[in-house]
Each structure stands twice: as C-alpha cells, then as structure tokens.
C-alpha cells in the first residue's frame, strides 16, 4: 500500500483554498483552514506531513503559523506560496513557490518538499 501524505493548507481566501483542496486531493489527503485558531485546532489532531502557506497569508500570520506549527509538529515541512519572495521569511519554509505556476507545479513542489531533508 502506498504511503499517503497528509497536507494542511492555510490561507485567507476561501475560493482559492477550495481550488487548492481540489488540486491537492488528487495526490494527498488534504485539509484547509482559514484562521490561526482553526490551524491550531486541526494541527493538534496531528498526523500532518506538510503545511502549505498560501499567498493570502500576511507576513505576520505566516510567522505565527510557522511558529505555532513548529511547536505542535516540529517535523512538519512547510511550502510557502507567493507571487513575491520578499513577503516570506527565507529562514522558515523549505520551499517557496513563486509565480503561481499552476496545479501541476503545485503538486510537484509539494511532493519535492515532502521528500526534502
């Protein structure tokens, strides 16, 4: 039986979250949340392998989410989505997807991030 990774996607734009959910479900077990309180509640349930931080997350919320999840799940990998790399803290995510290059690239980068050291 193939290993199925669990992905937690955090952003503030519900329409984009639903679209990303639809894309991510093709390859992963995926859950999305739109608030820090929901992020904490869902993450405490455990079992997630990857956190995707969407471009709709502010730099402050990005930092809070990364710190919060690091405390709850220290081995969790992070993939940041951004149209501008200056928004993200380069010390936190394993990967940053710039430019919103479409569903295939999202799935590829998620997979690469999960398999990175």
PyMOL commands that place a pseudoatom at each C-alpha (Angstrom):
pseudoatom trace, name=CA, resn=UNK, resi=1, chain=A, elem=C, hetatm=0, pos=[0.000, 0.000, 0.000]
pseudoatom trace, name=CA, resn=UNK, resi=2, chain=A, elem=C, hetatm=0, pos=[1.371, 3.413, -0.965]
pseudoatom trace, name=CA, resn=UNK, resi=3, chain=A, elem=C, hetatm=0, pos=[2.143, 5.985, 1.703]
pseudoatom trace, name=CA, resn=UNK, resi=4, chain=A, elem=C, hetatm=0, pos=[-0.391, 8.812, 1.639]
pseudoatom trace, name=CA, resn=UNK, resi=5, chain=A, elem=C, hetatm=0, pos=[0.853, 12.148, 2.873]
pseudoatom trace, name=CA, resn=UNK, resi=6, chain=A, elem=C, hetatm=0, pos=[-1.401, 14.496, 4.826]
pseudoatom trace, name=CA, resn=UNK, resi=7, chain=A, elem=C, hetatm=0, pos=[-1.327, 18.156, 3.796]
pseudoatom trace, name=CA, resn=UNK, resi=8, chain=A, elem=C, hetatm=0, pos=[-2.665, 21.117, 5.770]
pseudoatom trace, name=CA, resn=UNK, resi=9, chain=A, elem=C, hetatm=0, pos=[-3.307, 24.231, 3.682]
pseudoatom trace, name=CA, resn=UNK, resi=10, chain=A, elem=C, hetatm=0, pos=[-3.672, 27.647, 5.362]
pseudoatom trace, name=CA, resn=UNK, resi=11, chain=A, elem=C, hetatm=0, pos=[-4.898, 30.813, 3.677]
pseudoatom trace, name=CA, resn=UNK, resi=12, chain=A, elem=C, hetatm=0, pos=[-7.499, 33.555, 3.948]
pseudoatom trace, name=CA, resn=UNK, resi=13, chain=A, elem=C, hetatm=0, pos=[-9.144, 33.359, 0.509]
pseudoatom trace, name=CA, resn=UNK, resi=14, chain=A, elem=C, hetatm=0, pos=[-11.786, 30.622, 0.724]
pseudoatom trace, name=CA, resn=UNK, resi=15, chain=A, elem=C, hetatm=0, pos=[-12.280, 30.309, -3.030]
pseudoatom trace, name=CA, resn=UNK, resi=16, chain=A, elem=C, hetatm=0, pos=[-8.556, 29.734, -3.564]
pseudoatom trace, name=CA, resn=UNK, resi=17, chain=A, elem=C, hetatm=0, pos=[-8.419, 27.314, -0.642]
pseudoatom trace, name=CA, resn=UNK, resi=18, chain=A, elem=C, hetatm=0, pos=[-11.233, 25.254, -2.133]
pseudoatom trace, name=CA, resn=UNK, resi=19, chain=A, elem=C, hetatm=0, pos=[-9.490, 25.223, -5.511]
pseudoatom trace, name=CA, resn=UNK, resi=20, chain=A, elem=C, hetatm=0, pos=[-6.189, 24.151, -3.957]
pseudoatom trace, name=CA, resn=UNK, resi=21, chain=A, elem=C, hetatm=0, pos=[-8.042, 21.492, -1.958]
pseudoatom trace, name=CA, resn=UNK, resi=22, chain=A, elem=C, hetatm=0, pos=[-9.462, 20.093, -5.190]
pseudoatom trace, name=CA, resn=UNK, resi=23, chain=A, elem=C, hetatm=0, pos=[-5.969, 20.018, -6.742]
pseudoatom trace, name=CA, resn=UNK, resi=24, chain=A, elem=C, hetatm=0, pos=[-4.184, 18.572, -3.694]
pseudoatom trace, name=CA, resn=UNK, resi=25, chain=A, elem=C, hetatm=0, pos=[-6.787, 15.813, -3.239]
pseudoatom trace, name=CA, resn=UNK, resi=26, chain=A, elem=C, hetatm=0, pos=[-5.534, 14.284, -6.496]
pseudoatom trace, name=CA, resn=UNK, resi=27, chain=A, elem=C, hetatm=0, pos=[-2.367, 13.135, -4.749]
pseudoatom trace, name=CA, resn=UNK, resi=28, chain=A, elem=C, hetatm=0, pos=[-2.655, 13.745, -0.985]
pseudoatom trace, name=CA, resn=UNK, resi=29, chain=A, elem=C, hetatm=0, pos=[-5.072, 13.693, 1.912]
pseudoatom trace, name=CA, resn=UNK, resi=30, chain=A, elem=C, hetatm=0, pos=[-5.715, 17.405, 2.254]
pseudoatom trace, name=CA, resn=UNK, resi=31, chain=A, elem=C, hetatm=0, pos=[-7.426, 19.730, 4.729]
pseudoatom trace, name=CA, resn=UNK, resi=32, chain=A, elem=C, hetatm=0, pos=[-7.686, 23.507, 4.555]
pseudoatom trace, name=CA, resn=UNK, resi=33, chain=A, elem=C, hetatm=0, pos=[-8.231, 26.167, 7.217]
pseudoatom trace, name=CA, resn=UNK, resi=34, chain=A, elem=C, hetatm=0, pos=[-8.630, 29.933, 7.026]
pseudoatom trace, name=CA, resn=UNK, resi=35, chain=A, elem=C, hetatm=0, pos=[-7.821, 31.139, 10.552]
pseudoatom trace, name=CA, resn=UNK, resi=36, chain=A, elem=C, hetatm=0, pos=[-4.966, 30.708, 13.017]
pseudoatom trace, name=CA, resn=UNK, resi=37, chain=A, elem=C, hetatm=0, pos=[-7.355, 29.286, 15.624]
pseudoatom trace, name=CA, resn=UNK, resi=38, chain=A, elem=C, hetatm=0, pos=[-8.570, 26.628, 13.168]
pseudoatom trace, name=CA, resn=UNK, resi=39, chain=A, elem=C, hetatm=0, pos=[-4.978, 25.951, 12.137]
pseudoatom trace, name=CA, resn=UNK, resi=40, chain=A, elem=C, hetatm=0, pos=[-4.053, 25.245, 15.750]
pseudoatom trace, name=CA, resn=UNK, resi=41, chain=A, elem=C, hetatm=0, pos=[-7.129, 23.096, 16.396]
pseudoatom trace, name=CA, resn=UNK, resi=42, chain=A, elem=C, hetatm=0, pos=[-6.659, 20.964, 13.277]
pseudoatom trace, name=CA, resn=UNK, resi=43, chain=A, elem=C, hetatm=0, pos=[-2.870, 20.654, 13.699]
pseudoatom trace, name=CA, resn=UNK, resi=44, chain=A, elem=C, hetatm=0, pos=[-3.294, 19.443, 17.280]
pseudoatom trace, name=CA, resn=UNK, resi=45, chain=A, elem=C, hetatm=0, pos=[-5.131, 16.461, 15.816]
pseudoatom trace, name=CA, resn=UNK, resi=46, chain=A, elem=C, hetatm=0, pos=[-1.735, 15.501, 14.417]
pseudoatom trace, name=CA, resn=UNK, resi=47, chain=A, elem=C, hetatm=0, pos=[-0.581, 13.424, 11.542]
pseudoatom trace, name=CA, resn=UNK, resi=48, chain=A, elem=C, hetatm=0, pos=[0.232, 16.163, 9.015]
pseudoatom trace, name=CA, resn=UNK, resi=49, chain=A, elem=C, hetatm=0, pos=[3.342, 15.962, 6.858]
pseudoatom trace, name=CA, resn=UNK, resi=50, chain=A, elem=C, hetatm=0, pos=[3.207, 19.299, 5.025]
pseudoatom trace, name=CA, resn=UNK, resi=51, chain=A, elem=C, hetatm=0, pos=[1.890, 22.788, 5.717]
pseudoatom trace, name=CA, resn=UNK, resi=52, chain=A, elem=C, hetatm=0, pos=[1.152, 24.916, 2.669]
pseudoatom trace, name=CA, resn=UNK, resi=53, chain=A, elem=C, hetatm=0, pos=[1.007, 28.640, 3.446]
pseudoatom trace, name=CA, resn=UNK, resi=54, chain=A, elem=C, hetatm=0, pos=[-0.953, 30.432, 0.734]
pseudoatom trace, name=CA, resn=UNK, resi=55, chain=A, elem=C, hetatm=0, pos=[-0.106, 33.832, -0.707]
pseudoatom trace, name=CA, resn=UNK, resi=56, chain=A, elem=C, hetatm=0, pos=[-3.176, 35.348, 1.018]
pseudoatom trace, name=CA, resn=UNK, resi=57, chain=A, elem=C, hetatm=0, pos=[-1.472, 34.899, 4.407]
pseudoatom trace, name=CA, resn=UNK, resi=58, chain=A, elem=C, hetatm=0, pos=[0.190, 38.079, 5.694]
pseudoatom trace, name=CA, resn=UNK, resi=59, chain=A, elem=C, hetatm=0, pos=[3.834, 38.029, 6.721]
pseudoatom trace, name=CA, resn=UNK, resi=60, chain=A, elem=C, hetatm=0, pos=[2.753, 38.288, 10.385]
pseudoatom trace, name=CA, resn=UNK, resi=61, chain=A, elem=C, hetatm=0, pos=[0.313, 35.376, 10.086]
pseudoatom trace, name=CA, resn=UNK, resi=62, chain=A, elem=C, hetatm=0, pos=[2.906, 33.411, 8.135]
pseudoatom trace, name=CA, resn=UNK, resi=63, chain=A, elem=C, hetatm=0, pos=[5.347, 33.762, 11.033]
pseudoatom trace, name=CA, resn=UNK, resi=64, chain=A, elem=C, hetatm=0, pos=[2.670, 32.962, 13.634]
pseudoatom trace, name=CA, resn=UNK, resi=65, chain=A, elem=C, hetatm=0, pos=[1.518, 29.898, 11.688]
pseudoatom trace, name=CA, resn=UNK, resi=66, chain=A, elem=C, hetatm=0, pos=[5.057, 28.600, 11.205]
pseudoatom trace, name=CA, resn=UNK, resi=67, chain=A, elem=C, hetatm=0, pos=[5.931, 29.099, 14.890]
pseudoatom trace, name=CA, resn=UNK, resi=68, chain=A, elem=C, hetatm=0, pos=[2.665, 27.569, 16.062]
pseudoatom trace, name=CA, resn=UNK, resi=69, chain=A, elem=C, hetatm=0, pos=[3.021, 24.509, 13.864]
pseudoatom trace, name=CA, resn=UNK, resi=70, chain=A, elem=C, hetatm=0, pos=[6.676, 24.072, 14.736]
pseudoatom trace, name=CA, resn=UNK, resi=71, chain=A, elem=C, hetatm=0, pos=[5.676, 23.825, 18.404]
pseudoatom trace, name=CA, resn=UNK, resi=72, chain=A, elem=C, hetatm=0, pos=[2.890, 21.322, 17.666]
pseudoatom trace, name=CA, resn=UNK, resi=73, chain=A, elem=C, hetatm=0, pos=[4.579, 19.304, 14.886]
pseudoatom trace, name=CA, resn=UNK, resi=74, chain=A, elem=C, hetatm=0, pos=[8.336, 20.003, 14.820]
pseudoatom trace, name=CA, resn=UNK, resi=75, chain=A, elem=C, hetatm=0, pos=[8.971, 17.661, 11.844]
pseudoatom trace, name=CA, resn=UNK, resi=76, chain=A, elem=C, hetatm=0, pos=[6.303, 19.257, 9.641]
pseudoatom trace, name=CA, resn=UNK, resi=77, chain=A, elem=C, hetatm=0, pos=[7.583, 20.581, 6.297]
pseudoatom trace, name=CA, resn=UNK, resi=78, chain=A, elem=C, hetatm=0, pos=[6.460, 23.997, 5.030]
pseudoatom trace, name=CA, resn=UNK, resi=79, chain=A, elem=C, hetatm=0, pos=[5.758, 25.128, 1.481]
pseudoatom trace, name=CA, resn=UNK, resi=80, chain=A, elem=C, hetatm=0, pos=[5.046, 28.837, 1.013]
pseudoatom trace, name=CA, resn=UNK, resi=81, chain=A, elem=C, hetatm=0, pos=[3.090, 30.096, -1.996]
pseudoatom trace, name=CA, resn=UNK, resi=82, chain=A, elem=C, hetatm=0, pos=[3.849, 33.628, -3.079]
pseudoatom trace, name=CA, resn=UNK, resi=83, chain=A, elem=C, hetatm=0, pos=[3.873, 35.965, -6.026]
pseudoatom trace, name=CA, resn=UNK, resi=84, chain=A, elem=C, hetatm=0, pos=[6.721, 37.859, -4.348]
pseudoatom trace, name=CA, resn=UNK, resi=85, chain=A, elem=C, hetatm=0, pos=[9.600, 36.247, -2.419]
pseudoatom trace, name=CA, resn=UNK, resi=86, chain=A, elem=C, hetatm=0, pos=[10.143, 39.387, -0.344]
pseudoatom trace, name=CA, resn=UNK, resi=87, chain=A, elem=C, hetatm=0, pos=[6.948, 38.591, 1.592]
pseudoatom trace, name=CA, resn=UNK, resi=88, chain=A, elem=C, hetatm=0, pos=[8.297, 35.360, 3.082]
pseudoatom trace, name=CA, resn=UNK, resi=89, chain=A, elem=C, hetatm=0, pos=[10.841, 34.764, 5.785]
pseudoatom trace, name=CA, resn=UNK, resi=90, chain=A, elem=C, hetatm=0, pos=[13.569, 32.790, 3.996]
pseudoatom trace, name=CA, resn=UNK, resi=91, chain=A, elem=C, hetatm=0, pos=[14.550, 31.009, 7.205]
pseudoatom trace, name=CA, resn=UNK, resi=92, chain=A, elem=C, hetatm=0, pos=[11.240, 29.208, 7.586]
pseudoatom trace, name=CA, resn=UNK, resi=93, chain=A, elem=C, hetatm=0, pos=[9.903, 27.392, 4.537]
pseudoatom trace, name=CA, resn=UNK, resi=94, chain=A, elem=C, hetatm=0, pos=[11.702, 24.521, 2.923]
pseudoatom trace, name=CA, resn=UNK, resi=95, chain=A, elem=C, hetatm=0, pos=[10.413, 25.742, -0.440]
pseudoatom trace, name=CA, resn=UNK, resi=96, chain=A, elem=C, hetatm=0, pos=[8.723, 28.844, -1.788]
pseudoatom trace, name=CA, resn=UNK, resi=97, chain=A, elem=C, hetatm=0, pos=[6.652, 28.572, -4.947]
pseudoatom trace, name=CA, resn=UNK, resi=98, chain=A, elem=C, hetatm=0, pos=[6.789, 31.895, -6.753]
pseudoatom trace, name=CA, resn=UNK, resi=99, chain=A, elem=C, hetatm=0, pos=[4.501, 32.973, -9.528]
pseudoatom trace, name=CA, resn=UNK, resi=100, chain=A, elem=C, hetatm=0, pos=[1.574, 30.614, -9.073]
pseudoatom trace, name=CA, resn=UNK, resi=101, chain=A, elem=C, hetatm=0, pos=[2.646, 28.361, -11.938]
pseudoatom trace, name=CA, resn=UNK, resi=102, chain=A, elem=C, hetatm=0, pos=[-0.439, 26.165, -11.923]
pseudoatom trace, name=CA, resn=UNK, resi=103, chain=A, elem=C, hetatm=0, pos=[-1.713, 22.888, -10.496]
pseudoatom trace, name=CA, resn=UNK, resi=104, chain=A, elem=C, hetatm=0, pos=[0.987, 20.614, -11.896]
pseudoatom trace, name=CA, resn=UNK, resi=105, chain=A, elem=C, hetatm=0, pos=[3.773, 22.733, -10.374]
pseudoatom trace, name=CA, resn=UNK, resi=106, chain=A, elem=C, hetatm=0, pos=[1.934, 22.918, -7.028]
pseudoatom trace, name=CA, resn=UNK, resi=107, chain=A, elem=C, hetatm=0, pos=[1.710, 19.124, -6.869]
pseudoatom trace, name=CA, resn=UNK, resi=108, chain=A, elem=C, hetatm=0, pos=[5.336, 18.742, -7.958]
pseudoatom trace, name=CA, resn=UNK, resi=109, chain=A, elem=C, hetatm=0, pos=[6.668, 21.216, -5.361]
pseudoatom trace, name=CA, resn=UNK, resi=110, chain=A, elem=C, hetatm=0, pos=[4.536, 19.670, -2.614]
pseudoatom trace, name=CA, resn=UNK, resi=111, chain=A, elem=C, hetatm=0, pos=[5.986, 16.269, -3.469]
pseudoatom trace, name=CA, resn=UNK, resi=112, chain=A, elem=C, hetatm=0, pos=[9.557, 17.654, -3.606]
pseudoatom trace, name=CA, resn=UNK, resi=113, chain=A, elem=C, hetatm=0, pos=[9.120, 19.422, -0.273]
pseudoatom trace, name=CA, resn=UNK, resi=114, chain=A, elem=C, hetatm=0, pos=[7.860, 16.244, 1.379]
pseudoatom trace, name=CA, resn=UNK, resi=115, chain=A, elem=C, hetatm=0, pos=[10.911, 14.349, 0.129]
pseudoatom trace, name=CA, resn=UNK, resi=116, chain=A, elem=C, hetatm=0, pos=[13.488, 17.012, 1.046]
pseudoatom trace, name=CA, resn=UNK, resi=117, chain=A, elem=C, hetatm=0, pos=[15.745, 16.567, 4.081]
for i in range(1, 117): cmd.bond("trace and resi %d" % i, "trace and resi %d" % (i + 1))
show_as sticks, trace
zoom trace
